[in-house]
Amino acid sequence: MKSHYEDVKEKSQKRLNIIKGQLEGLQKMIENDEYCMDLLNQSLAIQNSLKSLDSVLFERHVRTHVTHQFKNEEEKAVGELVDLFKRVNK
């Protein structure tokens, strides 16, 4: 049975491979002077894939580091989460 860490690592790698393929596809589309709306749609798909990766990484951080920090370093945990929230909501 996979550990949670191994599962997250596998999910992250899978998402990264998808993102690489999407980026390569966008690069080829630009080189081929494809229609602007198609380029934008591909770019938006890449952004959504990055958000999906962020979600996996954030969940891992909360399940591992944040739970530990709340037991031992509550201020650090709160500070990191508040900083992240501010960056996401700029």
The 8 nearest C-alpha neighbors of each residue, nearest first, counted from 0:
[[1, 2, 3, 5, 6, 4, 9, 7],
 [2, 0, 5, 6, 3, 4, 7, 9],
 [1, 3, 5, 4, 6, 0, 7, 8],
 [2, 4, 6, 5, 7, 1, 59, 8],
 [3, 5, 7, 2, 6, 8, 59, 1],
 [6, 4, 8, 2, 7, 3, 1, 9],
 [5, 7, 3, 9, 4, 8, 10, 1],
 [8, 6, 10, 4, 9, 5, 11, 3],
 [7, 9, 5, 11, 6, 10, 4, 12],
 [8, 10, 6, 12, 7, 11, 5, 13],
 [11, 9, 7, 13, 12, 8, 6, 14],
 [10, 12, 8, 14, 13, 9, 7, 15],
 [13, 11, 15, 9, 14, 10, 8, 16],
 [14, 12, 10, 16, 11, 15, 9, 17],
 [13, 15, 17, 11, 16, 12, 18, 52],
 [16, 14, 18, 12, 17, 13, 19, 11],
 [15, 17, 19, 13, 18, 14, 12, 20],
 [16, 18, 14, 20, 15, 19, 21, 13],
 [17, 19, 21, 15, 20, 16, 22, 45],
 [20, 18, 16, 22, 21, 17, 15, 23],
 [21, 19, 23, 17, 18, 22, 24, 16],
 [20, 22, 18, 24, 19, 23, 25, 17],
 [23, 21, 25, 19, 24, 20, 18, 26],
 [24, 22, 26, 20, 25, 21, 19, 27],
 [23, 25, 21, 27, 22, 26, 20, 28],
 [26, 24, 28, 22, 27, 23, 21, 29],
 [25, 27, 23, 29, 24, 28, 22, 30],
 [28, 26, 30, 24, 29, 25, 31, 23],
 [27, 29, 25, 31, 33, 26, 30, 24],
 [30, 28, 32, 26, 31, 27, 33, 25],
 [29, 31, 27, 28, 32, 26, 33, 25],
 [30, 32, 28, 29, 33, 27, 26, 34],
 [33, 31, 29, 30, 28, 34, 35, 27],
 [34, 32, 28, 31, 29, 35, 37, 38],
 [33, 35, 37, 36, 38, 32, 28, 29],
 [36, 34, 38, 37, 39, 33, 32, 40],
 [37, 35, 39, 38, 34, 40, 41, 33],
 [36, 38, 40, 34, 35, 39, 41, 33],
 [39, 37, 35, 41, 36, 40, 42, 34],
 [38, 40, 42, 36, 41, 37, 43, 35],
 [39, 41, 37, 43, 42, 38, 36, 44],
 [42, 40, 44, 38, 39, 43, 37, 25],
 [41, 43, 39, 45, 44, 40, 38, 46],
 [42, 44, 46, 40, 45, 41, 39, 47],
 [43, 45, 41, 47, 42, 46, 48, 40],
 [46, 44, 48, 42, 43, 47, 18, 21],
 [45, 47, 43, 49, 48, 44, 50, 42],
 [48, 46, 50, 44, 49, 45, 43, 51],
 [47, 49, 51, 45, 50, 46, 44, 52],
 [50, 48, 52, 46, 51, 47, 53, 45],
 [51, 49, 53, 47, 52, 48, 54, 46],
 [50, 52, 48, 54, 49, 53, 47, 55],
 [51, 53, 49, 55, 54, 50, 11, 14],
 [54, 52, 50, 56, 51, 55, 57, 49],
 [53, 55, 57, 51, 52, 56, 58, 50],
 [56, 54, 52, 58, 53, 57, 59, 51],
 [57, 55, 59, 53, 58, 54, 60, 52],
 [58, 56, 60, 54, 59, 55, 53, 61],
 [57, 59, 61, 55, 60, 56, 62, 54],
 [60, 58, 56, 62, 57, 61, 63, 55],
 [59, 61, 57, 64, 63, 58, 62, 65],
 [62, 60, 65, 58, 59, 63, 64, 57],
 [63, 61, 59, 60, 66, 58, 64, 65],
 [64, 62, 60, 61, 66, 65, 59, 67],
 [63, 65, 67, 60, 66, 61, 68, 62],
 [66, 64, 61, 68, 67, 76, 63, 69],
 [65, 67, 69, 68, 64, 63, 62, 61],
 [66, 68, 64, 70, 65, 69, 71, 63],
 [69, 67, 72, 65, 71, 70, 73, 66],
 [70, 68, 73, 66, 67, 71, 72, 65],
 [69, 71, 68, 67, 72, 73, 66, 65],
 [70, 72, 68, 69, 73, 67, 66, 74],
 [73, 71, 68, 75, 74, 69, 70, 76],
 [72, 74, 69, 76, 75, 68, 71, 77],
 [75, 73, 77, 76, 72, 78, 69, 68],
 [74, 76, 78, 73, 72, 77, 79, 68],
 [77, 75, 73, 79, 78, 74, 68, 65],
 [76, 78, 74, 80, 75, 79, 81, 73],
 [79, 77, 75, 81, 76, 80, 74, 82],
 [78, 80, 82, 76, 81, 77, 75, 83],
 [79, 81, 83, 77, 82, 78, 84, 76],
 [80, 82, 84, 78, 83, 79, 77, 85],
 [83, 81, 79, 85, 84, 80, 78, 86],
 [84, 82, 80, 86, 85, 81, 79, 87],
 [83, 85, 81, 87, 82, 86, 80, 88],
 [84, 86, 82, 88, 83, 87, 81, 89],
 [87, 85, 83, 88, 84, 89, 82, 81],
 [88, 86, 84, 85, 89, 83, 82, 81],
 [87, 89, 85, 86, 84, 83, 82, 81],
 [88, 86, 87, 85, 84, 83, 82, 81]]
